[in-house]
Amino acid sequence: MVVEWFDEAQEHWIEQLDYCAKTIGESIASELIKRADEKIDRICRFPESGTREPLLKDKEQVFRYVFIRKRIKLIYRFDEELQTVYIEDVWNTNMDPQHLLEGMK
């Protein structure tokens, strides 16, 4: 299984890690990385295990999510033919949902 991160998803992930390291602590940021790796590993084994993202239900493609931590969602989609998981975004649910919708145009 191949995993591809979109540039914006990588940027948002780095922002989340930086914020977490500065406000909560570097050990928690390290834990986030470990959790994300575990979640991505699970997605690769069971790509349909994530919950369908309700904010993106009207899109042509099926977007799913898994929580990395309480309010941090890893949004992805799976291309069965290419056997590829695309990490579309890392979204903090404290943010305005419009942020997510605008990023998925």
N, CA, C and O atoms as a Tinker XYZ file with bonds, in Angstrom:
   420  protein
     1  N      0.847000   -1.182000    0.000000    73     2
     2  CA     0.000000    0.000000    0.000000    64     1     3
     3  C      0.889000    1.241000    0.000000    63     2     4     5
     4  O      1.873000    1.314000    0.736000    81     3
     5  N      0.536000    2.191000   -0.815000    73     3     6
     6  CA     1.276000    3.443000   -0.912000    64     5     7
     7  C      0.496000    4.522000   -0.165000    63     6     8     9
     8  O     -0.733000    4.567000   -0.229000    81     7
     9  N      1.224000    5.395000    0.550000    73     7    10
    10  CA     0.608000    6.535000    1.238000    64     9    11
    11  C      1.198000    7.798000    0.637000    63    10    12    13
    12  O      2.416000    7.960000    0.575000    81    11
    13  N      0.321000    8.694000    0.194000    73    11    14
    14  CA     0.765000    9.976000   -0.348000    64    13    15
    15  C      0.119000   11.104000    0.441000    63    14    16    17
    16  O     -1.097000   11.136000    0.630000    81    15
    17  N      0.950000   12.022000    0.893000    73    15    18
    18  CA     0.477000   13.210000    1.619000    64    17    19
    19  C      0.383000   14.373000    0.640000    63    18    20    21
    20  O      1.320000   14.634000   -0.115000    81    19
    21  N     -0.738000   15.062000    0.656000    73    19    22
    22  CA    -0.842000   16.301000   -0.102000    64    21    23
    23  C     -0.069000   17.383000    0.644000    63    22    24    25
    24  O      0.032000   17.352000    1.871000    81    23
    25  N      0.468000   18.331000   -0.100000    73    23    26
    26  CA     1.295000   19.385000    0.503000    64    25    27
    27  C      0.577000   20.116000    1.631000    63    26    28    29
    28  O      1.150000   20.344000    2.696000    81    27
    29  N     -0.663000   20.476000    1.394000    73    27    30
    30  CA    -1.418000   21.217000    2.416000    64    29    31
    31  C     -1.619000   20.367000    3.673000    63    30    32    33
    32  O     -1.574000   20.882000    4.790000    81    31
    33  N     -1.838000   19.079000    3.484000    73    31    34
    34  CA    -1.992000   18.180000    4.635000    64    33    35
    35  C     -0.701000   18.139000    5.445000    63    34    36    37
    36  O     -0.735000   18.169000    6.675000    81    35
    37  N      0.424000   18.070000    4.764000    73    35    38
    38  CA     1.718000   18.079000    5.456000    64    37    39
    39  C      1.924000   19.379000    6.221000    63    38    40    41
    40  O      2.396000   19.371000    7.358000    81    39
    41  N      1.567000   20.495000    5.593000    73    39    42
    42  CA     1.704000   21.795000    6.251000    64    41    43
    43  C      0.847000   21.864000    7.502000    63    42    44    45
    44  O      1.307000   22.322000    8.548000    81    43
    45  N     -0.403000   21.409000    7.400000    73    43    46
    46  CA    -1.298000   21.438000    8.558000    64    45    47
    47  C     -0.799000   20.507000    9.662000    63    46    48    49
    48  O     -0.926000   20.824000   10.845000    81    47
    49  N     -0.239000   19.375000    9.289000    73    47    50
    50  CA     0.298000   18.431000   10.261000    64    49    51
    51  C      1.469000   19.056000   11.023000    63    50    52    53
    52  O      1.553000   18.958000   12.247000    81    51
    53  N      2.355000   19.688000   10.291000    73    51    54
    54  CA     3.510000   20.345000   10.921000    64    53    55
    55  C      3.035000   21.467000   11.845000    63    54    56    57
    56  O      3.569000   21.639000   12.941000    81    55
    57  N      2.032000   22.231000   11.403000    73    55    58
    58  CA     1.471000   23.294000   12.253000    64    57    59
    59  C      0.912000   22.715000   13.547000    63    58    60    61
    60  O      1.138000   23.266000   14.624000    81    59
    61  N      0.185000   21.607000   13.446000    73    59    62
    62  CA    -0.377000   20.969000   14.643000    64    61    63
    63  C      0.725000   20.501000   15.587000    63    62    64    65
    64  O      0.632000   20.690000   16.800000    81    63
    65  N      1.769000   19.891000   15.028000    73    63    66
    66  CA     2.875000   19.412000   15.852000    64    65    67
    67  C      3.605000   20.571000   16.521000    63    66    68    69
    68  O      3.934000   20.495000   17.705000    81    67
    69  N      3.857000   21.635000   15.776000    73    67    70
    70  CA     4.531000   22.806000   16.347000    64    69    71
    71  C      3.702000   23.419000   17.475000    63    70    72    73
    72  O      4.225000   23.726000   18.546000    81    71
    73  N      2.424000   23.589000   17.226000    73    71    74
    74  CA     1.537000   24.167000   18.238000    64    73    75
    75  C      1.524000   23.293000   19.484000    63    74    76    77
    76  O      1.633000   23.788000   20.605000    81    75
    77  N      1.391000   22.011000   19.279000    73    75    78
    78  CA     1.358000   21.075000   20.405000    64    77    79
    79  C      2.668000   21.125000   21.191000    63    78    80    81
    80  O      2.651000   21.169000   22.421000    81    79
    81  N      3.785000   21.120000   20.498000    73    79    82
    82  CA     5.090000   21.147000   21.168000    64    81    83
    83  C      5.258000   22.417000   21.993000    63    82    84    85
    84  O      5.806000   22.375000   23.095000    81    83
    85  N      4.788000   23.551000   21.463000    73    83    86
    86  CA     4.950000   24.833000   22.148000    64    85    87
    87  C      3.982000   25.016000   23.318000    63    86    88    89
    88  O      4.337000   25.617000   24.331000    81    87
    89  N      2.767000   24.501000   23.179000    73    87    90
    90  CA     1.755000   24.757000   24.205000    64    89    91
    91  C      1.598000   23.630000   25.219000    63    90    92    93
    92  O      1.304000   23.884000   26.387000    81    91
    93  N      1.790000   22.405000   24.787000    73    91    94
    94  CA     1.571000   21.266000   25.687000    64    93    95
    95  C      2.887000   20.597000   26.068000    63    94    96    97
    96  O      3.101000   20.209000   27.217000    81    95
    97  N      3.762000   20.473000   25.073000    73    95    98
    98  CA     5.057000   19.855000   25.358000    64    97    99
    99  C      5.514000   18.963000   24.224000    63    98   100   101
   100  O      4.713000   18.400000   23.478000    81    99
   101  N      6.820000   18.852000   24.119000    73    99   102
   102  CA     7.389000   18.056000   23.037000    64   101   103
   103  C      7.089000   16.571000   23.176000    63   102   104   105
   104  O      6.986000   15.865000   22.173000    81   103
   105  N      6.947000   16.090000   24.397000    73   103   106
   106  CA     6.642000   14.674000   24.571000    64   105   107
   107  C      5.256000   14.339000   24.002000    63   106   108   109
   108  O      5.053000   13.262000   23.442000    81   107
   109  N      4.310000   15.268000   24.150000    73   107   110
   110  CA     2.971000   15.056000   23.586000    64   109   111
   111  C      3.039000   15.125000   22.064000    63   110   112   113
   112  O      2.359000   14.355000   21.386000    81   111
   113  N      3.840000   16.026000   21.518000    73   111   114
   114  CA     4.008000   16.097000   20.062000    64   113   115
   115  C      4.603000   14.788000   19.541000    63   114   116   117
   116  O      4.195000   14.298000   18.488000    81   115
   117  N      5.554000   14.229000   20.263000    73   115   118
   118  CA     6.135000   12.939000   19.867000    64   117   119
   119  C      5.082000   11.836000   19.916000    63   118   120   121
   120  O      5.053000   10.949000   19.063000    81   119
   121  N      4.226000   11.905000   20.916000    73   119   122
   122  CA     3.138000   10.924000   21.026000    64   121   123
   123  C      2.171000   11.053000   19.851000    63   122   124   125
   124  O      1.657000   10.052000   19.351000    81   123
   125  N      1.923000   12.295000   19.412000    73   123   126
   126  CA     1.059000   12.500000   18.243000    64   125   127
   127  C      1.642000   11.835000   17.007000    63   126   128   129
   128  O      0.918000   11.212000   16.231000    81   127
   129  N      2.936000   11.966000   16.827000    73   127   130
   130  CA     3.592000   11.340000   15.675000    64   129   131
   131  C      3.417000    9.825000   15.733000    63   130   132   133
   132  O      3.096000    9.188000   14.730000    81   131
   133  N      3.628000    9.262000   16.907000    73   131   134
   134  CA     3.474000    7.815000   17.084000    64   133   135
   135  C      2.035000    7.385000   16.777000    63   134   136   137
   136  O      1.812000    6.398000   16.075000    81   135
   137  N      1.069000    8.128000   17.304000    73   135   138
   138  CA    -0.343000    7.800000   17.055000    64   137   139
   139  C     -0.688000    7.911000   15.573000    63   138   140   141
   140  O     -1.399000    7.063000   15.032000    81   139
   141  N     -0.184000    8.956000   14.919000    73   139   142
   142  CA    -0.459000    9.135000   13.492000    64   141   143
   143  C      0.102000    7.964000   12.700000    63   142   144   145
   144  O     -0.561000    7.445000   11.803000    81   143
   145  N      1.314000    7.547000   13.025000    73   143   146
   146  CA     1.914000    6.400000   12.340000    64   145   147
   147  C      1.064000    5.146000   12.524000    63   146   148   149
   148  O      0.863000    4.382000   11.580000    81   147
   149  N      0.568000    4.937000   13.736000    73   147   150
   150  CA    -0.279000    3.775000   14.016000    64   149   151
   151  C     -1.585000    3.849000   13.226000    63   150   152   153
   152  O     -2.038000    2.848000   12.671000    81   151
   153  N     -2.179000    5.028000   13.180000    73   151   154
   154  CA    -3.443000    5.195000   12.455000    64   153   155
   155  C     -3.247000    4.980000   10.955000    63   154   156   157
   156  O     -4.071000    4.344000   10.298000    81   155
   157  N     -2.156000    5.513000   10.423000    73   155   158
   158  CA    -1.879000    5.347000    8.993000    64   157   159
   159  C     -1.617000    3.879000    8.677000    63   158   160   161
   160  O     -2.047000    3.381000    7.637000    81   159
   161  N     -0.920000    3.191000    9.562000    73   159   162
   162  CA    -0.682000    1.763000    9.377000    64   161   163
   163  C     -2.009000    1.007000    9.334000    63   162   164   165
   164  O     -2.203000    0.132000    8.491000    81   163
   165  N     -2.919000    1.348000   10.243000    73   163   166
   166  CA    -4.241000    0.707000   10.254000    64   165   167
   167  C     -5.012000    1.007000    8.969000    63   166   168   169
   168  O     -5.637000    0.122000    8.386000    81   167
   169  N     -4.957000    2.273000    8.536000    73   167   170
   170  CA    -5.653000    2.656000    7.303000    64   169   171
   171  C     -5.115000    1.851000    6.115000    63   170   172   173
   172  O     -5.881000    1.423000    5.252000    81   171
   173  N     -3.814000    1.652000    6.079000    73   171   174
   174  CA    -3.219000    0.890000    4.976000    64   173   175
   175  C     -3.712000   -0.558000    4.973000    63   174   176   177
   176  O     -3.912000   -1.151000    3.914000    81   175
   177  N     -3.903000   -1.111000    6.153000    73   175   178
   178  CA    -4.397000   -2.493000    6.237000    64   177   179
   179  C     -5.903000   -2.572000    6.014000    63   178   180   181
   180  O     -6.400000   -3.525000    5.414000    81   179
   181  N     -6.619000   -1.575000    6.495000    73   179   182
   182  CA    -8.084000   -1.558000    6.413000    64   181   183
   183  C     -8.542000   -0.167000    5.961000    63   182   184   185
   184  O     -9.010000    0.624000    6.780000    81   183
   185  N     -8.413000    0.136000    4.676000    73   183   186
   186  CA    -8.672000    1.509000    4.203000    64   185   187
   187  C    -10.089000    2.019000    4.421000    63   186   188   189
   188  O    -10.305000    3.230000    4.445000    81   187
   189  N    -11.047000    1.133000    4.577000    73   187   190
   190  CA   -12.422000    1.585000    4.786000    64   189   191
   191  C    -12.789000    1.636000    6.268000    63   190   192   193
   192  O    -13.960000    1.787000    6.616000    81   191
   193  N    -11.790000    1.509000    7.140000    73   191   194
   194  CA   -12.066000    1.495000    8.578000    64   193   195
   195  C    -12.362000    2.878000    9.144000    63   194   196   197
   196  O    -12.986000    2.997000   10.198000    81   195
   197  N    -11.921000    3.917000    8.454000    73   195   198
   198  CA   -12.206000    5.271000    8.916000    64   197   199
   199  C    -13.670000    5.627000    8.712000    63   198   200   201
   200  O    -14.354000    5.033000    7.878000    81   199
   201  N    -14.134000    6.581000    9.464000    73   199   202
   202  CA   -15.510000    7.065000    9.376000    64   201   203
   203  C    -15.638000    8.035000    8.205000    63   202   204   205
   204  O    -14.745000    8.849000    7.969000    81   203
   205  N    -16.738000    7.948000    7.476000    73   203   206
   206  CA   -16.959000    8.913000    6.386000    64   205   207
   207  C    -17.089000   10.305000    6.973000    63   206   208   209
   208  O    -17.785000   10.516000    7.967000    81   207
   209  N    -16.406000   11.253000    6.342000    73   207   210
   210  CA   -16.427000   12.641000    6.817000    64   209   211
   211  C    -17.749000   13.284000    6.414000    63   210   212   213
   212  O    -17.990000   13.499000    5.226000    81   211
   213  N    -18.618000   13.597000    7.390000    73   211   214
   214  CA   -19.935000   14.153000    7.060000    64   213   215
   215  C    -19.880000   15.511000    6.362000    63   214   216   217
   216  O    -20.758000   15.824000    5.558000    81   215
   217  N    -18.876000   16.312000    6.654000    73   215   218
   218  CA   -18.786000   17.625000    6.008000    64   217   219
   219  C    -18.458000   17.510000    4.519000    63   218   220   221
   220  O    -18.656000   18.460000    3.761000    81   219
   221  N    -17.958000   16.348000    4.104000    73   219   222
   222  CA   -17.549000   16.159000    2.711000    64   221   223
   223  C    -18.405000   15.106000    2.002000    63   222   224   225
   224  O    -18.004000   14.570000    0.969000    81   223
   225  N    -19.566000   14.816000    2.549000    73   223   226
   226  CA   -20.407000   13.754000    1.997000    64   225   227
   227  C    -20.938000   14.070000    0.603000    63   226   228   229
   228  O    -21.309000   13.154000   -0.130000    81   227
   229  N    -20.983000   15.345000    0.220000    73   227   230
   230  CA   -21.499000   15.720000   -1.090000    64   229   231
   231  C    -20.440000   15.672000   -2.186000    63   230   232   233
   232  O    -20.743000   15.932000   -3.350000    81   231
   233  N    -19.222000   15.348000   -1.830000    73   231   234
   234  CA   -18.135000   15.271000   -2.806000    64   233   235
   235  C    -18.244000   13.967000   -3.601000    63   234   236   237
   236  O    -18.811000   12.981000   -3.131000    81   235
   237  N    -17.699000   13.987000   -4.791000    73   235   238
   238  CA   -17.728000   12.805000   -5.649000    64   237   239
   239  C    -16.926000   11.652000   -5.034000    63   238   240   241
   240  O    -17.346000   10.497000   -5.092000    81   239
   241  N    -15.789000   11.971000   -4.455000    73   239   242
   242  CA   -14.949000   10.957000   -3.831000    64   241   243
   243  C    -15.383000   10.738000   -2.389000    63   242   244   245
   244  O    -15.997000   11.607000   -1.770000    81   243
   245  N    -15.056000    9.574000   -1.870000    73   243   246
   246  CA   -15.384000    9.256000   -0.485000    64   245   247
   247  C    -14.203000    9.651000    0.390000    63   246   248   249
   248  O    -13.101000    9.121000    0.248000    81   247
   249  N    -14.450000   10.585000    1.291000    73   247   250
   250  CA   -13.434000   11.024000    2.247000    64   249   251
   251  C    -13.747000   10.397000    3.593000    63   250   252   253
   252  O    -14.900000   10.358000    4.022000    81   251
   253  N    -12.717000    9.912000    4.248000    73   251   254
   254  CA   -12.853000    9.291000    5.558000    64   253   255
   255  C    -11.912000    9.995000    6.534000    63   254   256   257
   256  O    -11.028000   10.754000    6.135000    81   255
   257  N    -12.124000    9.727000    7.814000    73   255   258
   258  CA   -11.222000   10.296000    8.806000    64   257   259
   259  C    -10.989000    9.312000    9.940000    63   258   260   261
   260  O    -11.783000    8.405000   10.190000    81   259
   261  N     -9.880000    9.526000   10.608000    73   259   262
   262  CA    -9.582000    8.889000   11.884000    64   261   263
   263  C     -9.069000    9.991000   12.793000    63   262   264   265
   264  O     -8.412000   10.929000   12.342000    81   263
   265  N     -9.375000    9.870000   14.069000    73   263   266
   266  CA    -8.855000   10.834000   15.022000    64   265   267
   267  C     -7.447000   10.417000   15.428000    63   266   268   269
   268  O     -7.207000    9.269000   15.801000    81   267
   269  N     -6.523000   11.368000   15.347000    73   267   270
   270  CA    -5.173000   11.144000   15.851000    64   269   271
   271  C     -5.163000   11.417000   17.348000    63   270   272   273
   272  O     -4.530000   10.699000   18.122000    81   271
   273  N     -5.863000   12.448000   17.732000    73   271   274
   274  CA    -6.045000   12.839000   19.128000    64   273   275
   275  C     -7.438000   13.446000   19.229000    63   274   276   277
   276  O     -8.114000   13.593000   18.211000    81   275
   277  N     -7.868000   13.790000   20.393000    73   275   278
   278  CA    -9.243000   14.239000   20.619000    64   277   279
   279  C     -9.847000   15.049000   19.480000    63   278   280   281
   280  O    -10.916000   14.707000   18.975000    81   279
   281  N     -9.180000   16.104000   19.078000    73   279   282
   282  CA    -9.771000   17.013000   18.093000    64   281   283
   283  C     -8.969000   17.110000   16.799000    63   282   284   285
   284  O     -9.201000   18.013000   15.995000    81   283
   285  N     -8.053000   16.213000   16.594000    73   283   286
   286  CA    -7.230000   16.267000   15.382000    64   285   287
   287  C     -7.592000   15.103000   14.472000    63   286   288   289
   288  O     -7.345000   13.937000   14.779000    81   287
   289  N     -8.189000   15.465000   13.337000    73   287   290
   290  CA    -8.627000   14.464000   12.367000    64   289   291
   291  C     -7.617000   14.353000   11.234000    63   290   292   293
   292  O     -7.096000   15.353000   10.741000    81   291
   293  N     -7.359000   13.136000   10.842000    73   291   294
   294  CA    -6.586000   12.861000    9.645000    64   293   295
   295  C     -7.613000   12.491000    8.576000    63   294   296   297
   296  O     -8.261000   11.448000    8.669000    81   295
   297  N     -7.760000   13.341000    7.566000    73   295   298
   298  CA    -8.744000   13.152000    6.505000    64   297   299
   299  C     -8.034000   12.475000    5.330000    63   298   300   301
   300  O     -6.977000   12.925000    4.889000    81   299
   301  N     -8.627000   11.393000    4.833000    73   299   302
   302  CA    -7.989000   10.663000    3.742000    64   301   303
   303  C     -9.033000   10.104000    2.781000    63   302   304   305
   304  O    -10.233000   10.086000    3.052000    81   303
   305  N     -8.516000    9.656000    1.658000    73   303   306
   306  CA    -9.335000    8.898000    0.713000    64   305   307
   307  C     -8.488000    7.747000    0.193000    63   306   308   309
   308  O     -7.260000    7.790000    0.265000    81   307
   309  N     -9.131000    6.739000   -0.318000    73   307   310
   310  CA    -8.453000    5.530000   -0.763000    64   309   311
   311  C     -8.789000    5.260000   -2.214000    63   310   312   313
   312  O     -9.958000    5.267000   -2.601000    81   311
   313  N     -7.765000    5.021000   -3.018000    73   311   314
   314  CA    -7.951000    4.634000   -4.415000    64   313   315
   315  C     -7.629000    3.149000   -4.510000    63   314   316   317
   316  O     -6.467000    2.743000   -4.484000    81   315
   317  N     -8.681000    2.355000   -4.621000    73   315   318
   318  CA    -8.508000    0.902000   -4.626000    64   317   319
   319  C     -7.698000    0.431000   -5.826000    63   318   320   321
   320  O     -6.841000   -0.444000   -5.701000    81   319
   321  N     -7.971000    1.009000   -6.977000    73   319   322
   322  CA    -7.275000    0.608000   -8.203000    64   321   323
   323  C     -5.762000    0.836000   -8.090000    63   322   324   325
   324  O     -4.971000   -0.019000   -8.487000    81   323
   325  N     -5.372000    1.980000   -7.553000    73   323   326
   326  CA    -3.952000    2.311000   -7.406000    64   325   327
   327  C     -3.358000    1.797000   -6.097000    63   326   328   329
   328  O     -2.150000    1.886000   -5.879000    81   327
   329  N     -4.215000    1.258000   -5.227000    73   327   330
   330  CA    -3.785000    0.797000   -3.909000    64   329   331
   331  C     -2.999000    1.899000   -3.186000    63   330   332   333
   332  O     -1.895000    1.691000   -2.682000    81   331
   333  N     -3.628000    3.084000   -3.164000    73   331   334
   334  CA    -2.996000    4.261000   -2.588000    64   333   335
   335  C     -3.947000    4.950000   -1.613000    63   334   336   337
   336  O     -5.131000    5.139000   -1.896000    81   335
   337  N     -3.399000    5.318000   -0.465000    73   335   338
   338  CA    -4.114000    6.137000    0.509000    64   337   339
   339  C     -3.587000    7.553000    0.346000    63   338   340   341
   340  O     -2.380000    7.785000    0.414000    81   339
   341  N     -4.490000    8.497000    0.132000    73   339   342
   342  CA    -4.128000    9.903000   -0.009000    64   341   343
   343  C     -4.509000   10.634000    1.271000    63   342   344   345
   344  O     -5.687000   10.706000    1.622000    81   343
   345  N     -3.520000   11.173000    1.965000    73   343   346
   346  CA    -3.784000   11.989000    3.140000    64   345   347
   347  C     -4.119000   13.383000    2.621000    63   346   348   349
   348  O     -3.254000   14.096000    2.112000    81   347
   349  N     -5.378000   13.752000    2.756000    73   347   350
   350  CA    -5.879000   14.998000    2.181000    64   349   351
   351  C     -5.703000   16.196000    3.105000    63   350   352   353
   352  O     -5.424000   17.305000    2.648000    81   351
   353  N     -5.868000   15.969000    4.411000    73   351   354
   354  CA    -5.765000   17.085000    5.345000    64   353   355
   355  C     -5.599000   16.555000    6.759000    63   354   356   357
   356  O     -5.959000   15.419000    7.070000    81   355
   357  N     -5.048000   17.401000    7.596000    73   355   358
   358  CA    -5.028000   17.179000    9.039000    64   357   359
   359  C     -5.749000   18.387000    9.601000    63   358   360   361
   360  O     -5.293000   19.523000    9.475000    81   359
   361  N     -6.891000   18.117000   10.229000    73   359   362
   362  CA    -7.797000   19.191000   10.596000    64   361   363
   363  C     -8.091000   19.174000   12.086000    63   362   364   365
   364  O     -8.478000   18.148000   12.645000    81   363
   365  N     -7.903000   20.318000   12.718000    73   363   366
   366  CA    -8.271000   20.488000   14.119000    64   365   367
   367  C     -9.740000   20.888000   14.144000    63   366   368   369
   368  O    -10.113000   21.927000   13.598000    81   367
   369  N    -10.560000   20.078000   14.767000    73   367   370
   370  CA   -12.006000   20.318000   14.746000    64   369   371
   371  C    -12.429000   21.552000   15.523000    63   370   372   373
   372  O    -13.599000   21.931000   15.481000    81   371
   373  N    -11.504000   22.187000   16.231000    73   371   374
   374  CA   -11.807000   23.468000   16.867000    64   373   375
   375  C    -11.903000   24.587000   15.838000    63   374   376   377
   376  O    -12.434000   25.661000   16.120000    81   375
   377  N    -11.385000   24.325000   14.646000    73   375   378
   378  CA   -11.388000   25.337000   13.594000    64   377   379
   379  C    -12.757000   25.389000   12.924000    63   378   380   381
   380  O    -13.555000   24.459000   13.034000    81   379
   381  N    -13.007000   26.482000   12.237000    73   379   382
   382  CA   -14.232000   26.671000   11.483000    64   381   383
   383  C    -14.329000   25.577000   10.406000    63   382   384   385
   384  O    -13.370000   25.377000    9.659000    81   383
   385  N    -15.454000   24.872000   10.310000    73   383   386
   386  CA   -15.601000   23.831000    9.288000    64   385   387
   387  C    -15.415000   24.344000    7.865000    63   386   388   389
   388  O    -15.071000   23.579000    6.964000    81   387
   389  N    -15.642000   25.629000    7.667000    73   387   390
   390  CA   -15.438000   26.202000    6.338000    64   389   391
   391  C    -14.010000   26.004000    5.870000    63   390   392   393
   392  O    -13.756000   25.870000    4.673000    81   391
   393  N    -13.074000   25.986000    6.813000    73   391   394
   394  CA   -11.666000   25.750000    6.489000    64   393   395
   395  C    -11.515000   24.415000    5.770000    63   394   396   397
   396  O    -10.822000   24.331000    4.757000    81   395
   397  N    -12.148000   23.391000    6.278000    73   395   398
   398  CA   -12.054000   22.068000    5.670000    64   397   399
   399  C    -12.716000   22.054000    4.309000    63   398   400   401
   400  O    -12.156000   21.518000    3.353000    81   399
   401  N    -13.885000   22.630000    4.210000    73   399   402
   402  CA   -14.616000   22.637000    2.944000    64   401   403
   403  C    -13.848000   23.381000    1.853000    63   402   404   405
   404  O    -13.807000   22.940000    0.704000    81   403
   405  N    -13.249000   24.495000    2.212000    73   403   406
   406  CA   -12.489000   25.269000    1.224000    64   405   407
   407  C    -11.247000   24.514000    0.768000    63   406   408   409
   408  O    -10.838000   24.633000   -0.387000    81   407
   409  N    -10.657000   23.754000    1.650000    73   407   410
   410  CA    -9.460000   23.000000    1.293000    64   409   411
   411  C     -9.725000   21.807000    0.397000    63   410   412   413
   412  O     -8.796000   21.269000   -0.204000    81   411
   413  N    -10.971000   21.385000    0.297000    73   411   414
   414  CA   -11.312000   20.199000   -0.492000    64   413   415
   415  C    -12.041000   20.524000   -1.785000    63   414   416   417
   416  O    -12.815000   19.705000   -2.280000    81   415
   417  N    -11.811000   21.682000   -2.326000    73   415   418
   418  CA   -12.482000   22.063000   -3.580000    64   417   419
   419  C    -11.911000   21.294000   -4.734000    63   418   420
   420  O    -12.346000   21.474000   -5.871000    81   419
